[in-house]
Amino acid sequence: MTTTAIFCRERAEQSARDAASAQLDNVRDRYLRAAVAWGEMATRAEKTAERRAVNDHAKVDFSVD
C-alpha cells in the first residue's frame, strides 16, 4: 500500500471516530461524509499503485548491452 493510501485510510478512520463523538447532527454528518471521501481517495490510490506496478512490470527492458 502506498503512503498516500495509508494516509487516506488513517484520515478516514479519524473522521469516523470524530463522527462517533460529535454531539451535533450537522457536525456528525460532515465527519461521516469526510470519512467516505477519504475512503474513496484511499481506494483510488491503491488502484493507481496496483496499475502502476502492473505497467512497470510490463515494461521489462529486453535490450542487450
HTML snippet that shows the backbone in 3Dmol.js (N, CA, C, O; Angstrom):
<script src="https://3Dmol.org/build/3Dmol-min.js"></script>
<div id="view" style="width:600px;height:400px;position:relative"></div>
<script>
const pdb = `
ATOM      1  N   MET A   1       0.854  -1.180   0.000  1.00  0.00           N
ATOM      2  CA  MET A   1       0.000   0.000   0.000  1.00  0.00           C
ATOM      3  C   MET A   1       0.898   1.240   0.000  1.00  0.00           C
ATOM      4  O   MET A   1       1.923   1.276   0.681  1.00  0.00           O
ATOM      5  N   THR A   2       0.511   2.221  -0.747  1.00  0.00           N
ATOM      6  CA  THR A   2       1.317   3.432  -0.845  1.00  0.00           C
ATOM      7  C   THR A   2       1.126   4.321   0.378  1.00  0.00           C
ATOM      8  O   THR A   2       0.168   4.172   1.137  1.00  0.00           O
ATOM      9  N   THR A   3       2.048   5.231   0.544  1.00  0.00           N
ATOM     10  CA  THR A   3       1.964   6.192   1.646  1.00  0.00           C
ATOM     11  C   THR A   3       0.675   7.002   1.552  1.00  0.00           C
ATOM     12  O   THR A   3       0.024   7.266   2.563  1.00  0.00           O
ATOM     13  N   THR A   4       0.313   7.393   0.335  1.00  0.00           N
ATOM     14  CA  THR A   4      -0.901   8.178   0.137  1.00  0.00           C
ATOM     15  C   THR A   4      -2.132   7.395   0.585  1.00  0.00           C
ATOM     16  O   THR A   4      -3.001   7.937   1.267  1.00  0.00           O
ATOM     17  N   ALA A   5      -2.206   6.124   0.203  1.00  0.00           N
ATOM     18  CA  ALA A   5      -3.344   5.293   0.581  1.00  0.00           C
ATOM     19  C   ALA A   5      -3.401   5.108   2.101  1.00  0.00           C
ATOM     20  O   ALA A   5      -4.476   5.150   2.700  1.00  0.00           O
ATOM     21  N   ILE A   6      -2.248   4.907   2.704  1.00  0.00           N
ATOM     22  CA  ILE A   6      -2.195   4.747   4.161  1.00  0.00           C
ATOM     23  C   ILE A   6      -2.685   6.026   4.836  1.00  0.00           C
ATOM     24  O   ILE A   6      -3.487   5.980   5.768  1.00  0.00           O
ATOM     25  N   PHE A   7      -2.194   7.161   4.356  1.00  0.00           N
ATOM     26  CA  PHE A   7      -2.607   8.444   4.919  1.00  0.00           C
ATOM     27  C   PHE A   7      -4.123   8.617   4.804  1.00  0.00           C
ATOM     28  O   PHE A   7      -4.783   9.014   5.764  1.00  0.00           O
ATOM     29  N   CYS A   8      -4.664   8.315   3.628  1.00  0.00           N
ATOM     30  CA  CYS A   8      -6.111   8.470   3.413  1.00  0.00           C
ATOM     31  C   CYS A   8      -6.905   7.544   4.323  1.00  0.00           C
ATOM     32  O   CYS A   8      -7.927   7.949   4.877  1.00  0.00           O
ATOM     33  N   ARG A   9      -6.447   6.302   4.484  1.00  0.00           N
ATOM     34  CA  ARG A   9      -7.141   5.365   5.386  1.00  0.00           C
ATOM     35  C   ARG A   9      -7.117   5.893   6.826  1.00  0.00           C
ATOM     36  O   ARG A   9      -8.117   5.811   7.539  1.00  0.00           O
ATOM     37  N   GLU A  10      -5.984   6.428   7.238  1.00  0.00           N
ATOM     38  CA  GLU A  10      -5.891   6.981   8.595  1.00  0.00           C
ATOM     39  C   GLU A  10      -6.857   8.147   8.776  1.00  0.00           C
ATOM     40  O   GLU A  10      -7.513   8.259   9.812  1.00  0.00           O
ATOM     41  N   ARG A  11      -6.945   9.018   7.764  1.00  0.00           N
ATOM     42  CA  ARG A  11      -7.867  10.156   7.840  1.00  0.00           C
ATOM     43  C   ARG A  11      -9.320   9.663   7.884  1.00  0.00           C
ATOM     44  O   ARG A  11     -10.142  10.216   8.615  1.00  0.00           O
ATOM     45  N   ALA A  12      -9.630   8.634   7.109  1.00  0.00           N
ATOM     46  CA  ALA A  12     -10.993   8.080   7.116  1.00  0.00           C
ATOM     47  C   ALA A  12     -11.343   7.536   8.498  1.00  0.00           C
ATOM     48  O   ALA A  12     -12.443   7.762   9.003  1.00  0.00           O
ATOM     49  N   GLU A  13     -10.403   6.822   9.102  1.00  0.00           N
ATOM     50  CA  GLU A  13     -10.636   6.275  10.435  1.00  0.00           C
ATOM     51  C   GLU A  13     -10.810   7.383  11.470  1.00  0.00           C
ATOM     52  O   GLU A  13     -11.677   7.298  12.340  1.00  0.00           O
ATOM     53  N   GLN A  14      -9.979   8.427  11.370  1.00  0.00           N
ATOM     54  CA  GLN A  14     -10.090   9.552  12.307  1.00  0.00           C
ATOM     55  C   GLN A  14     -11.429  10.261  12.137  1.00  0.00           C
ATOM     56  O   GLN A  14     -12.067  10.630  13.122  1.00  0.00           O
ATOM     57  N   SER A  15     -11.849  10.449  10.906  1.00  0.00           N
ATOM     58  CA  SER A  15     -13.142  11.098  10.658  1.00  0.00           C
ATOM     59  C   SER A  15     -14.290  10.270  11.226  1.00  0.00           C
ATOM     60  O   SER A  15     -15.244  10.822  11.774  1.00  0.00           O
ATOM     61  N   ALA A  16     -14.200   8.959  11.096  1.00  0.00           N
ATOM     62  CA  ALA A  16     -15.237   8.083  11.656  1.00  0.00           C
ATOM     63  C   ALA A  16     -15.262   8.193  13.184  1.00  0.00           C
ATOM     64  O   ALA A  16     -16.333   8.230  13.790  1.00  0.00           O
ATOM     65  N   ARG A  17     -14.081   8.245  13.802  1.00  0.00           N
ATOM     66  CA  ARG A  17     -14.023   8.414  15.264  1.00  0.00           C
ATOM     67  C   ARG A  17     -14.593   9.762  15.682  1.00  0.00           C
ATOM     68  O   ARG A  17     -15.322   9.859  16.668  1.00  0.00           O
ATOM     69  N   ASP A  18     -14.254  10.800  14.923  1.00  0.00           N
ATOM     70  CA  ASP A  18     -14.774  12.134  15.222  1.00  0.00           C
ATOM     71  C   ASP A  18     -16.298  12.161  15.087  1.00  0.00           C
ATOM     72  O   ASP A  18     -16.991  12.803  15.877  1.00  0.00           O
ATOM     73  N   ALA A  19     -16.802  11.462  14.084  1.00  0.00           N
ATOM     74  CA  ALA A  19     -18.261  11.410  13.892  1.00  0.00           C
ATOM     75  C   ALA A  19     -18.932  10.719  15.078  1.00  0.00           C
ATOM     76  O   ALA A  19     -20.006  11.129  15.518  1.00  0.00           O
ATOM     77  N   ALA A  20     -18.303   9.684  15.583  1.00  0.00           N
ATOM     78  CA  ALA A  20     -18.879   8.951  16.708  1.00  0.00           C
ATOM     79  C   ALA A  20     -18.956   9.802  17.966  1.00  0.00           C
ATOM     80  O   ALA A  20     -19.835   9.606  18.805  1.00  0.00           O
ATOM     81  N   SER A  21     -18.027  10.753  18.094  1.00  0.00           N
ATOM     82  CA  SER A  21     -18.023  11.572  19.308  1.00  0.00           C
ATOM     83  C   SER A  21     -18.708  12.930  19.117  1.00  0.00           C
ATOM     84  O   SER A  21     -18.839  13.696  20.072  1.00  0.00           O
ATOM     85  N   ALA A  22     -19.137  13.224  17.908  1.00  0.00           N
ATOM     86  CA  ALA A  22     -19.779  14.519  17.651  1.00  0.00           C
ATOM     87  C   ALA A  22     -21.157  14.572  18.295  1.00  0.00           C
ATOM     88  O   ALA A  22     -21.904  13.593  18.275  1.00  0.00           O
ATOM     89  N   GLN A  23     -21.480  15.717  18.861  1.00  0.00           N
ATOM     90  CA  GLN A  23     -22.769  15.861  19.525  1.00  0.00           C
ATOM     91  C   GLN A  23     -23.818  16.507  18.618  1.00  0.00           C
ATOM     92  O   GLN A  23     -25.015  16.279  18.790  1.00  0.00           O
ATOM     93  N   LEU A  24     -23.380  17.292  17.676  1.00  0.00           N
ATOM     94  CA  LEU A  24     -24.314  17.959  16.776  1.00  0.00           C
ATOM     95  C   LEU A  24     -24.500  17.132  15.511  1.00  0.00           C
ATOM     96  O   LEU A  24     -23.535  16.594  14.967  1.00  0.00           O
ATOM     97  N   ASP A  25     -25.732  17.030  15.046  1.00  0.00           N
ATOM     98  CA  ASP A  25     -26.034  16.221  13.869  1.00  0.00           C
ATOM     99  C   ASP A  25     -25.287  16.690  12.636  1.00  0.00           C
ATOM    100  O   ASP A  25     -24.751  15.877  11.884  1.00  0.00           O
ATOM    101  N   ASN A  26     -25.249  18.010  12.422  1.00  0.00           N
ATOM    102  CA  ASN A  26     -24.582  18.514  11.214  1.00  0.00           C
ATOM    103  C   ASN A  26     -23.078  18.259  11.254  1.00  0.00           C
ATOM    104  O   ASN A  26     -22.467  18.023  10.212  1.00  0.00           O
ATOM    105  N   VAL A  27     -22.483  18.303  12.423  1.00  0.00           N
ATOM    106  CA  VAL A  27     -21.056  18.020  12.562  1.00  0.00           C
ATOM    107  C   VAL A  27     -20.810  16.533  12.324  1.00  0.00           C
ATOM    108  O   VAL A  27     -19.862  16.162  11.632  1.00  0.00           O
ATOM    109  N   ARG A  28     -21.647  15.696  12.887  1.00  0.00           N
ATOM    110  CA  ARG A  28     -21.537  14.248  12.690  1.00  0.00           C
ATOM    111  C   ARG A  28     -21.649  13.903  11.202  1.00  0.00           C
ATOM    112  O   ARG A  28     -20.872  13.103  10.681  1.00  0.00           O
ATOM    113  N   ASP A  29     -22.622  14.515  10.531  1.00  0.00           N
ATOM    114  CA  ASP A  29     -22.804  14.266   9.101  1.00  0.00           C
ATOM    115  C   ASP A  29     -21.583  14.702   8.299  1.00  0.00           C
ATOM    116  O   ASP A  29     -21.169  14.017   7.364  1.00  0.00           O
ATOM    117  N   ARG A  30     -21.014  15.842   8.669  1.00  0.00           N
ATOM    118  CA  ARG A  30     -19.823  16.329   7.968  1.00  0.00           C
ATOM    119  C   ARG A  30     -18.668  15.343   8.130  1.00  0.00           C
ATOM    120  O   ARG A  30     -17.970  15.041   7.161  1.00  0.00           O
ATOM    121  N   TYR A  31     -18.462  14.836   9.354  1.00  0.00           N
ATOM    122  CA  TYR A  31     -17.396  13.865   9.580  1.00  0.00           C
ATOM    123  C   TYR A  31     -17.661  12.565   8.826  1.00  0.00           C
ATOM    124  O   TYR A  31     -16.730  11.960   8.294  1.00  0.00           O
ATOM    125  N   LEU A  32     -18.905  12.136   8.775  1.00  0.00           N
ATOM    126  CA  LEU A  32     -19.229  10.907   8.049  1.00  0.00           C
ATOM    127  C   LEU A  32     -18.980  11.072   6.551  1.00  0.00           C
ATOM    128  O   LEU A  32     -18.466  10.165   5.896  1.00  0.00           O
ATOM    129  N   ARG A  33     -19.346  12.233   6.017  1.00  0.00           N
ATOM    130  CA  ARG A  33     -19.070  12.497   4.593  1.00  0.00           C
ATOM    131  C   ARG A  33     -17.565  12.512   4.342  1.00  0.00           C
ATOM    132  O   ARG A  33     -17.092  12.000   3.327  1.00  0.00           O
ATOM    133  N   ALA A  34     -16.825  13.096   5.266  1.00  0.00           N
ATOM    134  CA  ALA A  34     -15.367  13.136   5.129  1.00  0.00           C
ATOM    135  C   ALA A  34     -14.784  11.726   5.179  1.00  0.00           C
ATOM    136  O   ALA A  34     -13.872  11.406   4.416  1.00  0.00           O
ATOM    137  N   ALA A  35     -15.299  10.890   6.063  1.00  0.00           N
ATOM    138  CA  ALA A  35     -14.806   9.509   6.167  1.00  0.00           C
ATOM    139  C   ALA A  35     -15.019   8.769   4.851  1.00  0.00           C
ATOM    140  O   ALA A  35     -14.135   8.043   4.396  1.00  0.00           O
ATOM    141  N   VAL A  36     -16.178   8.949   4.244  1.00  0.00           N
ATOM    142  CA  VAL A  36     -16.458   8.306   2.958  1.00  0.00           C
ATOM    143  C   VAL A  36     -15.514   8.833   1.885  1.00  0.00           C
ATOM    144  O   VAL A  36     -14.964   8.053   1.108  1.00  0.00           O
ATOM    145  N   ALA A  37     -15.323  10.139   1.835  1.00  0.00           N
ATOM    146  CA  ALA A  37     -14.454  10.744   0.823  1.00  0.00           C
ATOM    147  C   ALA A  37     -13.008  10.259   0.977  1.00  0.00           C
ATOM    148  O   ALA A  37     -12.359   9.914  -0.012  1.00  0.00           O
ATOM    149  N   TRP A  38     -12.503  10.231   2.217  1.00  0.00           N
ATOM    150  CA  TRP A  38     -11.145   9.754   2.456  1.00  0.00           C
ATOM    151  C   TRP A  38     -11.020   8.287   2.064  1.00  0.00           C
ATOM    152  O   TRP A  38     -10.007   7.877   1.497  1.00  0.00           O
ATOM    153  N   GLY A  39     -12.040   7.503   2.363  1.00  0.00           N
ATOM    154  CA  GLY A  39     -12.018   6.084   1.988  1.00  0.00           C
ATOM    155  C   GLY A  39     -11.969   5.899   0.479  1.00  0.00           C
ATOM    156  O   GLY A  39     -11.248   5.036  -0.023  1.00  0.00           O
ATOM    157  N   GLU A  40     -12.733   6.706  -0.239  1.00  0.00           N
ATOM    158  CA  GLU A  40     -12.715   6.641  -1.705  1.00  0.00           C
ATOM    159  C   GLU A  40     -11.359   7.049  -2.261  1.00  0.00           C
ATOM    160  O   GLU A  40     -10.868   6.443  -3.213  1.00  0.00           O
ATOM    161  N   MET A  41     -10.752   8.076  -1.669  1.00  0.00           N
ATOM    162  CA  MET A  41      -9.429   8.505  -2.122  1.00  0.00           C
ATOM    163  C   MET A  41      -8.389   7.411  -1.879  1.00  0.00           C
ATOM    164  O   MET A  41      -7.507   7.193  -2.710  1.00  0.00           O
ATOM    165  N   ALA A  42      -8.495   6.725  -0.741  1.00  0.00           N
ATOM    166  CA  ALA A  42      -7.570   5.632  -0.440  1.00  0.00           C
ATOM    167  C   ALA A  42      -7.726   4.505  -1.449  1.00  0.00           C
ATOM    168  O   ALA A  42      -6.734   3.949  -1.920  1.00  0.00           O
ATOM    169  N   THR A  43      -8.955   4.170  -1.781  1.00  0.00           N
ATOM    170  CA  THR A  43      -9.208   3.111  -2.758  1.00  0.00           C
ATOM    171  C   THR A  43      -8.629   3.481  -4.117  1.00  0.00           C
ATOM    172  O   THR A  43      -8.007   2.649  -4.778  1.00  0.00           O
ATOM    173  N   ARG A  44      -8.833   4.732  -4.535  1.00  0.00           N
ATOM    174  CA  ARG A  44      -8.271   5.187  -5.815  1.00  0.00           C
ATOM    175  C   ARG A  44      -6.744   5.122  -5.788  1.00  0.00           C
ATOM    176  O   ARG A  44      -6.124   4.707  -6.768  1.00  0.00           O
ATOM    177  N   ALA A  45      -6.142   5.524  -4.682  1.00  0.00           N
ATOM    178  CA  ALA A  45      -4.682   5.495  -4.577  1.00  0.00           C
ATOM    179  C   ALA A  45      -4.159   4.064  -4.652  1.00  0.00           C
ATOM    180  O   ALA A  45      -3.130   3.811  -5.278  1.00  0.00           O
ATOM    181  N   GLU A  46      -4.856   3.136  -4.022  1.00  0.00           N
ATOM    182  CA  GLU A  46      -4.454   1.728  -4.067  1.00  0.00           C
ATOM    183  C   GLU A  46      -4.561   1.172  -5.484  1.00  0.00           C
ATOM    184  O   GLU A  46      -3.662   0.473  -5.951  1.00  0.00           O
ATOM    185  N   LYS A  47      -5.656   1.483  -6.161  1.00  0.00           N
ATOM    186  CA  LYS A  47      -5.838   1.001  -7.535  1.00  0.00           C
ATOM    187  C   LYS A  47      -4.783   1.595  -8.464  1.00  0.00           C
ATOM    188  O   LYS A  47      -4.266   0.905  -9.342  1.00  0.00           O
ATOM    189  N   THR A  48      -4.469   2.861  -8.273  1.00  0.00           N
ATOM    190  CA  THR A  48      -3.447   3.501  -9.089  1.00  0.00           C
ATOM    191  C   THR A  48      -2.094   2.835  -8.874  1.00  0.00           C
ATOM    192  O   THR A  48      -1.364   2.593  -9.835  1.00  0.00           O
ATOM    193  N   ALA A  49      -1.756   2.540  -7.635  1.00  0.00           N
ATOM    194  CA  ALA A  49      -0.485   1.881  -7.331  1.00  0.00           C
ATOM    195  C   ALA A  49      -0.444   0.481  -7.946  1.00  0.00           C
ATOM    196  O   ALA A  49       0.591   0.056  -8.459  1.00  0.00           O
ATOM    197  N   GLU A  50      -1.563  -0.228  -7.894  1.00  0.00           N
ATOM    198  CA  GLU A  50      -1.615  -1.562  -8.495  1.00  0.00           C
ATOM    199  C   GLU A  50      -1.417  -1.487 -10.009  1.00  0.00           C
ATOM    200  O   GLU A  50      -0.652  -2.263 -10.581  1.00  0.00           O
ATOM    201  N   ARG A  51      -2.115  -0.543 -10.651  1.00  0.00           N
ATOM    202  CA  ARG A  51      -1.976  -0.388 -12.107  1.00  0.00           C
ATOM    203  C   ARG A  51      -0.554   0.022 -12.477  1.00  0.00           C
ATOM    204  O   ARG A  51      -0.009  -0.447 -13.477  1.00  0.00           O
ATOM    205  N   ARG A  52       0.040   0.887 -11.680  1.00  0.00           N
ATOM    206  CA  ARG A  52       1.403   1.330 -11.946  1.00  0.00           C
ATOM    207  C   ARG A  52       2.374   0.150 -11.852  1.00  0.00           C
ATOM    208  O   ARG A  52       3.283   0.023 -12.672  1.00  0.00           O
ATOM    209  N   ALA A  53       2.178  -0.706 -10.854  1.00  0.00           N
ATOM    210  CA  ALA A  53       3.047  -1.877 -10.694  1.00  0.00           C
ATOM    211  C   ALA A  53       2.902  -2.827 -11.882  1.00  0.00           C
ATOM    212  O   ALA A  53       3.895  -3.362 -12.375  1.00  0.00           O
ATOM    213  N   VAL A  54       1.678  -3.036 -12.336  1.00  0.00           N
ATOM    214  CA  VAL A  54       1.452  -3.900 -13.493  1.00  0.00           C
ATOM    215  C   VAL A  54       2.107  -3.304 -14.733  1.00  0.00           C
ATOM    216  O   VAL A  54       2.764  -4.013 -15.495  1.00  0.00           O
ATOM    217  N   ASN A  55       1.929  -2.006 -14.933  1.00  0.00           N
ATOM    218  CA  ASN A  55       2.525  -1.345 -16.098  1.00  0.00           C
ATOM    219  C   ASN A  55       4.051  -1.381 -16.045  1.00  0.00           C
ATOM    220  O   ASN A  55       4.702  -1.618 -17.063  1.00  0.00           O
ATOM    221  N   ASP A  56       4.617  -1.148 -14.871  1.00  0.00           N
ATOM    222  CA  ASP A  56       6.073  -1.193 -14.732  1.00  0.00           C
ATOM    223  C   ASP A  56       6.597  -2.590 -15.022  1.00  0.00           C
ATOM    224  O   ASP A  56       7.645  -2.745 -15.648  1.00  0.00           O
ATOM    225  N   HIS A  57       5.880  -3.597 -14.575  1.00  0.00           N
ATOM    226  CA  HIS A  57       6.277  -4.980 -14.822  1.00  0.00           C
ATOM    227  C   HIS A  57       6.208  -5.310 -16.312  1.00  0.00           C
ATOM    228  O   HIS A  57       7.027  -6.075 -16.821  1.00  0.00           O
ATOM    229  N   ALA A  58       5.239  -4.738 -17.000  1.00  0.00           N
ATOM    230  CA  ALA A  58       5.081  -4.984 -18.437  1.00  0.00           C
ATOM    231  C   ALA A  58       6.158  -4.290 -19.245  1.00  0.00           C
ATOM    232  O   ALA A  58       6.390  -4.661 -20.396  1.00  0.00           O
ATOM    233  N   LYS A  59       6.815  -3.307 -18.686  1.00  0.00           N
ATOM    234  CA  LYS A  59       7.836  -2.542 -19.399  1.00  0.00           C
ATOM    235  C   LYS A  59       9.235  -3.120 -19.141  1.00  0.00           C
ATOM    236  O   LYS A  59      10.200  -2.380 -18.950  1.00  0.00           O
ATOM    237  N   VAL A  60       9.321  -4.404 -19.139  1.00  0.00           N
ATOM    238  CA  VAL A  60      10.604  -5.052 -18.900  1.00  0.00           C
ATOM    239  C   VAL A  60      11.546  -4.698 -20.045  1.00  0.00           C
ATOM    240  O   VAL A  60      11.183  -4.767 -21.219  1.00  0.00           O
ATOM    241  N   ASP A  61      12.743  -4.325 -19.676  1.00  0.00           N
ATOM    242  CA  ASP A  61      13.729  -3.916 -20.668  1.00  0.00           C
ATOM    243  C   ASP A  61      14.392  -5.150 -21.257  1.00  0.00           C
ATOM    244  O   ASP A  61      15.104  -5.874 -20.562  1.00  0.00           O
ATOM    245  N   PHE A  62      14.155  -5.385 -22.534  1.00  0.00           N
ATOM    246  CA  PHE A  62      14.707  -6.545 -23.226  1.00  0.00           C
ATOM    247  C   PHE A  62      15.950  -6.210 -24.046  1.00  0.00           C
ATOM    248  O   PHE A  62      16.441  -7.051 -24.799  1.00  0.00           O
ATOM    249  N   SER A  63      16.455  -5.002 -23.905  1.00  0.00           N
ATOM    250  CA  SER A  63      17.628  -4.611 -24.683  1.00  0.00           C
ATOM    251  C   SER A  63      18.871  -5.301 -24.143  1.00  0.00           C
ATOM    252  O   SER A  63      18.977  -5.602 -22.954  1.00  0.00           O
ATOM    253  N   VAL A  64      19.794  -5.539 -25.043  1.00  0.00           N
ATOM    254  CA  VAL A  64      21.044  -6.201 -24.674  1.00  0.00           C
ATOM    255  C   VAL A  64      22.167  -5.185 -24.853  1.00  0.00           C
ATOM    256  O   VAL A  64      22.241  -4.494 -25.869  1.00  0.00           O
ATOM    257  N   ASP A  65      23.042  -5.104 -23.847  1.00  0.00           N
ATOM    258  CA  ASP A  65      24.160  -4.146 -23.923  1.00  0.00           C
ATOM    259  C   ASP A  65      25.193  -4.585 -24.891  1.00  0.00           C
ATOM    260  O   ASP A  65      26.197  -3.897 -25.077  1.00  0.00           O
TER     261      ASP A  65
END
`;
const viewer = $3Dmol.createViewer("view");
viewer.addModel(pdb, "pdb");
viewer.setStyle({}, {cartoon: {color: "spectrum"}});
viewer.zoomTo();
viewer.render();
</script>
